[in-house]
Amino acid sequence: MRAATLIRGLALAAGLFLPLLVSGPAAAFGDCSAPGYLASVEERMEGLAVDCTEVDRFQIETPKGGRQVRIVRTSELPTTDIPVLVREIRRGIEQSAARLSSVGAFAPADITIWISHLLPEPAADDEELDEVDGQIVGADDGCRMALYPASTGRRGLAITAAHEFFHCVQASEFPDTYDRASSSWWVEGTAEWFANLVFPGTGTSDGFVSEFDSVSHDTALTAMEYESVVFFFWLGERQGSGAIGRLMRAVQQPGEPAQQDALAAFLPAEEWQDFAEAYLSRRIRQPGGRAIASSPFPGDIYVWGEGSHSHEISARRFILARAQLEFGCGVWSVGEQSVAGTRAYREGNGSWQEELPERIVSDGGTPRVFQMAGFGTGPEGFSLRIEAFKDACQGCPATAAATGSLDQCLIGTWELVSGGYGAMIEEQLRQTGIFEHIDYPDLHRHFVLEPNGRYRQSPSEGGESGSMSERTPEGKLWQGFSNLRLETEGSWSADGNVLQLCEEQKSVSVDLTVIDPKGREERLDQDHEVTGTLSLLRSREYECSGNSLSLIEALPGAPAVRWEYRRQQ
């Protein structure tokens, strides 16, 4: 028992008298007991008589030379814990100094660290994550720091000291911008990043990562505070620790708009896009390789269902834009317009692609969902309009009628008896009164409906012939003779008494001969084949009985068209 008491006494004595043993020139520190000295860093000490004692002093080396650090306490702090607290604080400061050169040619001023006996003050906003674990202020004798063991606990003192140490660096290097409200995003974010650089893998920033998860969908990076550490984790991993120092130097313009302009110039657009993708993919890591504990909000859901739809997605400058794009069952033709900023897409956990597929086929009961990640660094922010048109002819395979449910009467080969488009066109031409004679060729003379849901329409062998003549006021006769071959194919289905024809492909061949009044002939041949992804949907009411099939199609602004077919086989 006596030996243990002696050891504790020696440790305490070493803590109290170590300042006498420090080598190197003594810093011109102020008297920490002087009125207002501690109040400069902790306003609750204002007007109080202070009994302040120095318990440790040591020197650190920085990229700009040696700096003195002293640790002080007030008489209210229990003395039994002082050696442990001093050891942890010193460990945090010394390891911070050792890592500082990796960030850049930076250095703090001399530092006074007060181990506060007070309980930390809660943040002004009850929803904030942090209590005041530590704080600093620049003064005439260097950087004054207050640490609160009642908040951090013994184990948290070292990493808190590293965070506040970096604030001392910022206050020394950037005194004009360090304490501006518009600088909070980089002041707090880089300090939290640095603390994790010094003490990797601790997980002390998990709360700030969660806060980034909560606000990053509608809050600009430059409007954040501690939660911006997620961006600095990415930047340090992507470009190394030196990039953090370069960024701080780059954003020394006062005001958020000016800092955003500087940020836009600091990284090219593709790097900001990589940040967006890395975050939503959950592949950002802290110094030391530990994955950040993030659960990104995937974004609002934009749904494409029946018909065609256009959705607009936008975000203000330096907000990490994201969205979920859901395509219902069917075949969709997709296009992007009005793009500001960068964007990429992925389906599930697949790789990111710069563009959506031009054609999206969703053929099951579950919609296809693509995630979008975007970032806009220009004044206009991020904006995108996506248009998707559903192919009316391509039904949803999951709900398409099975072969056995098709109206069996329709299946077979049919031949046109009367009516159809040809007859309709002929009648309209007659009504003009221009032609002396007209015999317009039939269209789709043969109509084959197959049991597998496919159909074909074709002319007679050799094509369909037609003729017309016109006589001028002077009595001169012009004649025209045609041979038309029109072939169409697609898929078909029946719902009640409605036949749906999804026209997918056409081939047209026309031979036209014109004879002028002197008997001279002029011949014109033209072939044309159309193959398209999207098809034309035609709906016709039908009556089918035995060997007869009647079809009626309503046309907007024109009389209905009627077909009469007889069965060939």
C-alpha positions in Angstrom: 0.0 0.0 0.0 2.8 2.4 0.8 4.5 1.7 -2.5 1.3 2.4 -4.4 0.8 5.6 -2.5 4.4 6.6 -3.3 4.0 5.9 -7.0 0.8 8.0 -7.2 2.6 10.8 -5.3 5.5 10.8 -7.6 3.3 10.8 -10.7 1.4 13.8 -9.3 4.6 15.6 -8.5 5.9 15.0 -12.0 2.8 16.5 -13.4 3.1 19.6 -11.2 6.8 20.3 -11.6 7.5 19.1 -15.2 7.4 22.7 -16.5 10.7 23.3 -14.7 12.3 20.5 -16.7 11.2 21.5 -20.3 14.2 22.4 -22.5 14.1 25.2 -25.0 13.1 28.8 -24.7 10.0 29.5 -22.6 7.0 30.9 -24.3 5.6 34.3 -23.2 2.4 32.8 -21.8 0.1 35.0 -19.9 -1.0 34.4 -16.3 -3.9 32.0 -16.5 -5.1 33.3 -13.1 -5.4 36.8 -14.4 -8.9 38.2 -14.7 -10.4 37.5 -18.0 -7.7 35.1 -19.2 -9.8 31.9 -19.0 -13.0 33.9 -19.7 -11.6 34.6 -23.2 -12.1 30.9 -24.0 -14.9 30.0 -21.6 -17.4 32.9 -21.0 -18.7 31.3 -17.8 -15.4 32.2 -16.1 -16.1 35.9 -16.6 -15.8 37.8 -13.3 -14.7 34.7 -11.2 -11.6 34.6 -9.1 -9.4 31.9 -10.6 -6.7 29.8 -9.0 -4.9 28.5 -12.1 -1.9 26.3 -12.0 0.4 25.0 -14.8 0.7 21.2 -14.6 2.6 20.4 -17.8 4.7 22.1 -20.4 6.3 20.6 -23.5 7.6 21.5 -27.0 6.3 20.1 -30.3 7.9 20.4 -33.7 5.8 21.7 -36.6 6.6 22.3 -40.3 7.3 25.9 -39.2 9.5 25.2 -36.2 9.0 24.4 -32.5 6.0 25.5 -30.5 5.4 25.5 -26.8 2.4 23.9 -25.2 1.3 24.2 -21.6 -1.5 22.5 -19.8 -3.2 24.3 -16.9 -5.9 23.5 -14.4 -8.0 25.4 -11.9 -8.3 24.4 -8.2 -11.8 23.1 -8.7 -10.5 20.2 -10.8 -10.0 17.0 -8.7 -6.3 16.4 -8.4 -6.5 12.6 -8.5 -7.2 12.4 -12.2 -4.7 15.0 -13.3 -1.9 12.7 -14.4 -4.2 10.6 -16.5 -5.8 13.6 -18.1 -2.5 15.3 -18.8 -1.2 12.1 -20.4 -4.1 11.8 -22.8 -4.1 15.5 -23.8 -0.3 15.4 -24.4 -0.7 12.2 -26.5 -3.3 14.0 -28.6 -1.2 17.1 -29.1 2.1 15.3 -29.8 0.5 12.9 -32.3 -1.2 15.8 -34.0 2.0 17.6 -34.4 3.6 14.5 -35.9 0.9 14.2 -38.5 0.6 17.9 -39.4 3.3 17.9 -42.1 1.2 15.5 -44.2 -1.5 18.2 -44.5 0.9 21.0 -45.5 3.3 23.7 -44.2 1.0 24.7 -41.4 1.6 25.4 -37.7 -0.3 26.7 -34.7 0.8 29.4 -32.4 1.9 28.4 -28.9 -0.9 26.7 -27.1 -2.4 26.9 -23.6 -4.7 24.1 -22.7 -7.1 24.5 -19.8 -8.5 21.3 -18.3 -11.9 22.6 -17.4 -13.7 21.5 -14.3 -17.1 22.6 -15.8 -19.7 20.5 -17.3 -19.9 21.3 -21.0 -22.6 23.7 -22.2 -25.2 22.1 -24.5 -25.3 23.5 -28.0 -27.9 26.3 -28.5 -30.0 24.1 -30.7 -31.3 21.0 -28.8 -31.2 19.0 -32.1 -27.5 19.5 -32.5 -25.4 16.4 -32.0 -22.5 18.0 -30.1 -21.9 19.4 -26.7 -18.9 21.7 -26.4 -16.2 19.0 -25.8 -13.6 21.7 -26.5 -13.1 25.1 -27.9 -10.3 27.5 -28.7 -9.7 31.2 -29.1 -6.8 33.1 -30.6 -5.1 35.5 -28.2 -1.9 37.6 -27.8 0.0 34.7 -26.2 -1.1 32.1 -28.7 -4.0 29.7 -28.9 -6.1 29.2 -25.8 -7.9 25.9 -25.6 -10.5 24.6 -23.2 -11.2 20.8 -22.9 -14.0 19.2 -20.9 -13.2 15.8 -19.5 -16.8 15.6 -18.1 -18.0 15.4 -21.7 -15.2 13.5 -23.4 -14.2 11.1 -20.6 -10.6 10.2 -20.3 -10.4 8.2 -23.5 -12.0 10.9 -25.6 -9.5 13.6 -24.5 -6.8 12.7 -26.9 -8.9 12.8 -30.1 -10.7 15.9 -28.8 -7.3 17.5 -28.3 -6.4 16.6 -31.9 -9.6 18.3 -33.2 -9.0 21.4 -31.2 -5.3 21.4 -32.1 -6.3 21.7 -35.8 -8.5 24.6 -34.9 -5.4 26.3 -33.4 -3.7 25.7 -36.7 -6.6 27.2 -38.6 -6.7 30.2 -36.3 -3.0 30.8 -36.8 -3.0 30.3 -40.6 -6.3 31.8 -41.5 -7.1 34.5 -38.9 -9.3 36.5 -41.2 -11.7 33.7 -42.2 -11.4 31.1 -39.4 -14.2 32.4 -37.2 -16.7 33.5 -39.9 -20.0 31.7 -40.1 -19.6 31.0 -43.8 -16.4 29.1 -42.9 -17.9 26.6 -40.4 -18.2 23.9 -43.1 -14.5 23.7 -43.7 -13.3 24.7 -40.2 -15.3 22.0 -38.4 -15.2 19.4 -41.2 -11.4 19.5 -41.7 -10.7 19.5 -37.9 -12.9 16.4 -37.5 -11.1 14.8 -40.4 -7.7 15.6 -38.9 -8.7 14.1 -35.6 -9.5 10.9 -37.4 -6.2 11.1 -39.3 -4.3 11.3 -36.0 -6.5 8.6 -34.3 -7.9 6.4 -37.1 -10.6 3.9 -36.7 -12.1 5.3 -33.5 -15.7 5.8 -34.8 -16.1 9.0 -32.9 -17.4 10.7 -36.1 -20.3 8.3 -36.6 -22.8 10.8 -35.3 -21.7 13.4 -37.8 -21.9 10.9 -40.6 -25.5 10.1 -39.5 -26.2 13.9 -39.6 -24.8 14.1 -43.1 -27.2 11.2 -44.0 -30.1 13.3 -42.7 -29.4 16.7 -44.3 -27.3 16.2 -47.4 -30.3 15.7 -49.7 -31.3 19.4 -49.2 -28.4 21.1 -47.5 -25.4 22.5 -49.4 -22.0 21.3 -48.4 -21.0 24.9 -47.7 -24.0 25.3 -45.2 -22.9 22.4 -43.0 -20.7 22.2 -40.0 -19.2 19.0 -38.5 -21.2 16.7 -40.8 -19.2 18.0 -43.8 -16.5 15.6 -42.5 -18.0 13.0 -44.9 -16.7 15.1 -47.9 -13.3 15.5 -46.3 -13.1 11.7 -45.7 -13.7 11.2 -49.4 -11.2 14.0 -50.4 -8.4 12.7 -48.2 -8.9 9.2 -49.4 -9.2 10.3 -53.1 -6.3 12.8 -53.2 -4.3 12.4 -50.1 -3.9 14.5 -46.9 -2.3 17.3 -48.8 -5.5 18.0 -50.6 -7.1 19.1 -47.3 -4.5 21.7 -46.9 -4.8 22.9 -50.4 -8.6 23.2 -50.1 -8.3 25.3 -47.0 -6.0 27.7 -48.8 -8.3 27.8 -51.8 -11.5 28.9 -49.9 -10.3 31.9 -48.0 -12.7 34.3 -49.7 -15.4 35.6 -47.3 -19.0 34.6 -47.8 -20.6 31.4 -49.0 -21.0 32.3 -52.7 -17.4 33.2 -53.0 -16.3 30.0 -51.3 -18.6 28.0 -53.6 -16.9 29.6 -56.6 -13.5 28.7 -55.2 -14.7 25.1 -54.6 -16.0 24.8 -58.1 -12.6 25.8 -59.4 -10.8 23.6 -56.9 -12.1 20.3 -58.2 -13.3 19.4 -61.7 -16.9 18.4 -62.2 -16.1 14.7 -62.6 -14.5 14.7 -59.2 -17.6 16.1 -57.5 -19.6 13.5 -59.4 -17.3 10.7 -58.0 -18.0 12.1 -54.5 -21.7 11.7 -55.1 -21.4 8.2 -56.4 -18.9 7.1 -53.7 -21.3 8.4 -51.0 -24.4 6.7 -52.4 -22.4 3.5 -53.0 -21.2 3.6 -49.4 -17.6 3.2 -50.4 -16.1 6.2 -48.6 -13.6 5.3 -45.9 -12.0 7.2 -43.0 -8.2 7.5 -42.6 -7.0 4.0 -41.7 -9.5 2.3 -44.0 -12.6 2.0 -41.8 -15.8 2.4 -43.8 -17.9 5.3 -42.7 -21.1 4.2 -41.0 -23.5 5.9 -43.4 -27.0 5.0 -44.5 -27.6 7.4 -47.4 -31.1 8.5 -48.3 -31.6 7.1 -51.8 -33.8 10.0 -53.0 -37.4 10.7 -53.8 -39.1 8.2 -56.1 -40.1 9.3 -59.6 -42.6 6.8 -61.2 -43.3 6.1 -64.8 -46.5 4.2 -65.2 -49.1 4.3 -68.0 -48.6 6.7 -70.8 -45.7 9.1 -71.1 -44.3 11.2 -68.4 -41.7 13.9 -67.9 -40.1 14.3 -64.5 -37.8 17.2 -63.4 -35.2 16.7 -60.7 -33.3 19.7 -59.3 -31.0 20.7 -56.4 -29.3 23.9 -55.4 -25.6 24.4 -55.8 -23.4 22.0 -53.9 -26.2 19.8 -52.8 -25.7 16.1 -53.4 -28.7 15.3 -55.7 -30.2 11.9 -55.7 -33.4 10.2 -57.0 -34.9 6.8 -57.6 -36.4 6.3 -61.1 -39.0 3.6 -61.2 -40.2 2.2 -64.6 -43.4 0.1 -64.5 -44.1 -2.9 -66.6 -43.7 -2.2 -70.3 -41.2 -1.0 -72.9 -40.0 2.5 -72.4 -38.2 5.0 -74.7 -36.1 7.2 -72.5 -34.4 10.6 -73.1 -32.7 13.3 -70.9 -33.0 17.0 -71.4 -32.1 20.3 -69.7 -29.1 18.9 -67.9 -27.2 21.2 -65.6 -24.4 19.6 -63.5 -23.2 16.0 -63.8 -25.2 12.8 -63.2 -24.9 9.1 -63.4 -27.2 6.1 -62.9 -27.0 2.6 -61.7 -29.5 -0.3 -61.3 -29.4 -2.1 -58.0 -25.8 -2.4 -56.9 -24.4 -2.3 -60.4 -21.8 0.1 -61.8 -22.6 3.7 -62.5 -23.3 4.8 -66.0 -23.3 8.3 -67.4 -26.7 7.8 -69.2 -29.9 5.9 -68.8 -30.5 3.2 -71.4 -32.4 4.6 -74.3 -34.7 1.6 -74.1 -35.9 0.1 -70.8 -37.8 -3.1 -70.8 -39.6 -3.9 -67.5 -41.2 -7.3 -68.1 -42.1 -8.5 -64.6 -44.4 -7.7 -61.7 -41.6 -5.7 -60.0 -40.7 -2.3 -61.6 -37.1 -1.6 -62.7 -35.5 1.0 -60.4 -32.5 3.1 -61.3 -30.7 5.3 -58.8 -29.5 8.7 -59.9 -26.6 10.6 -58.4 -25.9 14.1 -59.4 -23.9 17.2 -58.5 -24.1 20.8 -59.6 -21.3 23.2 -58.8 -22.4 26.1 -61.1 -24.6 28.9 -60.0 -27.6 27.2 -61.6 -27.0 24.1 -59.4 -28.3 20.7 -60.6 -31.3 20.2 -62.9 -32.4 17.4 -65.2 -35.6 16.5 -67.0 -36.2 12.9 -67.9 -38.9 11.9 -70.5 -40.0 8.3 -70.9 -42.6 7.1 -73.4 -44.2 3.7 -73.0 -44.7 1.7 -76.1 -48.4 1.3 -76.3 -48.0 -1.8 -78.5 -45.6 -3.7 -76.2 -47.8 -5.0 -73.4 -46.5 -6.1 -70.1 -45.3 -9.7 -70.5 -46.3 -10.5 -67.0 -49.9 -9.6 -67.7 -50.2 -10.5 -71.4 -52.9 -12.8 -72.3 -51.9 -16.4 -72.5 -52.3 -18.3 -75.8 -55.1 -20.4 -74.5 -57.2 -17.3 -73.5 -57.2 -15.8 -77.1 -60.4 -15.8 -79.0 -60.0 -18.9 -81.1 -62.4 -17.6 -83.7 -59.8 -14.9 -84.7 -57.0 -17.3 -85.3 -56.5 -18.1 -89.0 -55.9 -16.5 -92.4 -58.4 -14.0 -93.6 -59.0 -12.3 -97.0 -60.5 -8.8 -97.4 -63.9 -8.8 -99.1 -64.8 -5.2 -98.8 -63.9 -2.0 -97.0 -60.6 -1.1 -95.4 -58.2 1.8 -95.8 -58.1 1.6 -99.6 -61.8 1.9 -99.9 -61.8 4.8 -97.5 -59.1 6.7 -99.4 -60.9 6.0 -102.7 -64.1 7.5 -101.4 -62.4 10.6 -100.1 -60.7 11.1 -103.5 -64.0 10.7 -105.3 -65.5 13.5 -103.1 -62.9 15.9 -104.4 -64.5 15.8 -107.9 -61.0 16.0 -109.5 -60.8 12.5 -110.9 -62.7 11.1 -113.9 -62.0 7.6 -112.9 -60.5 6.1 -109.7 -59.8 2.5 -108.6 -57.6 2.7 -105.5 -55.7 -0.5 -104.6 -56.8 -2.5 -101.6 -54.5 -2.4 -98.5 -53.9 -5.4 -96.3 -55.8 -7.9 -98.4 -54.5 -10.8 -96.5 -54.7 -10.9 -92.7 -53.1 -13.7 -90.7 -53.7 -14.0 -87.0 -51.4 -16.6 -85.4 -52.1 -18.5 -82.2 -48.8 -17.3 -80.7 -50.0 -13.7 -80.6 -48.3 -12.5 -83.8 -50.0 -11.2 -87.0 -49.1 -10.4 -90.6 -50.9 -8.2 -93.2 -49.9 -8.6 -96.9 -51.2 -7.9 -100.4 -52.0 -10.4 -103.1 -49.2 -12.1 -104.8 -47.6 -9.5 -107.1 -49.2 -6.6 -105.2 -52.4 -4.7 -105.5 -53.2 -2.7 -108.6 -55.0 0.5 -109.0 -55.7 3.2 -111.5 -57.0 6.8 -111.8 -57.5 9.4 -114.5 -58.0 13.1 -114.6 -59.2 15.3 -117.5 -58.1 18.9 -117.7 -60.5 21.8 -118.6 -59.1 21.6 -122.1 -60.1 18.0 -122.4 -56.6 16.5 -122.1 -56.5 13.1 -120.3 -53.9 12.2 -117.7 -53.7 8.6 -116.5 -52.0 6.8 -113.6 -51.5 3.1 -112.9 -50.1 1.8 -109.7 -48.9 -1.4 -108.1 -48.7 -1.3 -104.3 -47.2 -3.8 -102.0 -47.7 -3.0 -98.3 -46.7 -5.5 -95.6 -47.2 -5.1 -91.9 -46.5 -7.3 -89.0 -46.7 -7.2 -85.2 -48.4 -8.7 -82.2 -52.1 -8.9 -81.4 -54.4 -9.5 -78.4 -58.1 -9.4 -77.8 -59.9 -7.9 -74.9 -63.7 -8.3 -74.9 -64.8 -7.3 -78.4 -61.7 -5.2 -79.1 -58.8 -6.4 -81.2 -55.5 -4.7 -80.4 -52.9 -4.7 -83.2 -49.4 -3.6 -82.2 -47.8 -2.6 -85.6 -44.1 -3.1 -85.3 -42.7 -3.2 -88.9 -43.7 -2.1 -92.4 -42.4 -2.5 -95.8 -43.8 -0.5 -98.7 -43.1 -0.8 -102.4 -44.8 1.4 -105.0 -44.6 1.1 -108.9 -46.3 4.1 -110.5 -46.7 4.8 -114.2 -48.0 8.2 -115.4 -49.3 8.7 -119.0 -49.6 12.2 -120.3 -52.1 13.3 -122.9 -49.6 12.6 -125.7 -49.2 8.9 -124.6 -45.8 9.4 -123.1 -45.0 7.2 -120.0 -43.1 8.2 -116.9 -42.4 5.5 -114.4 -41.5 5.8 -110.7 -40.4 3.0 -108.4 -40.0 3.4 -104.6 -39.2 0.9 -101.9 -39.3 1.8 -98.2 -39.0 -0.3 -95.1 -39.6 1.0 -91.6 -38.2 -0.8 -88.5 -38.7 1.0 -85.2 -38.4 0.2 -81.5 -41.7 1.8 -80.7 -44.8 0.7 -82.5 -48.2 2.0 -83.5 -51.2 0.7 -81.6 -54.4 0.2 -83.5 -57.7 -0.7 -81.7 -60.6 -2.2 -83.7 -63.9 -3.5 -82.5 -64.6 -6.9 -84.0 -67.3 -9.5 -84.6 -66.1 -13.0 -85.5 -68.4 -15.8 -86.4 -67.5 -18.9 -88.3 -65.9 -17.8 -91.6 -66.6 -14.1 -91.3 -64.8 -11.3 -89.5 -65.9 -7.7 -89.3 -63.6 -4.9 -88.0 -64.5 -1.3 -87.2 -61.8 1.4 -86.3 -62.8 4.9 -85.2 -60.5 7.6 -86.6 -60.4 11.1 -85.0 -62.1 13.7 -87.2 -63.0 11.1 -89.9 -65.6 8.5 -90.6 -65.0 5.0 -89.0 -63.3 2.5 -91.2 -64.9 -1.0 -91.7 -63.3 -4.2 -92.9 -65.1 -7.3 -94.0 -63.0 -10.5 -94.2 -63.7 -14.1 -95.1 -61.8 -17.0 -93.7 -59.4 -18.7 -96.1 -58.3 -21.5 -93.8 
